[in-house]
């Protein structure tokens, strides 16, 4: 299945595409956390991605956290050729929140373009009609995105940005 298909899925559809296991969480939280399988381990075999979540006392909450992390892991780790057509910016006025359902898809497209341009943010920003500084501001909202940006720039022979 195409990466973008996974990123457009609802959380329930993504859960159906993953294998799920429960495990006992550790750490603070008392008897409920230590004696029940509230931790969630999701595995997406197609991309060899494995995500764990056990910070909440509820398996349902942990499943939701793990699914959001799985979407971001797909967006950050699976590269594809950027589409030739213009991609509409899913946010408004140069802003998009990580809680937006289209945020992982947007991040995936940004890093696809940057991978082809050796970590250059100008081309990726231009593809979405953003300024490079607006794009960097968006990427800074998520720690994993900011880290991936820095690593991609260094790999492309560019200097690290001051975030």
Secondary structure, DSSP 8 states (H G I E B T S, - for coil): --HHHHHHS-HHHHHHHSEEEEE---SSSHHHHHHS--EEEEEEGGGTEEEEE-SSS-HHHHHHHHHHHHHHHHHHH------SS----SSBTTB--TTSTTHHHHHHHHHHHHHHTTT-HHHHHHHTT--HHHHHHHHHTSHHHHHHHHHHHHHTT------
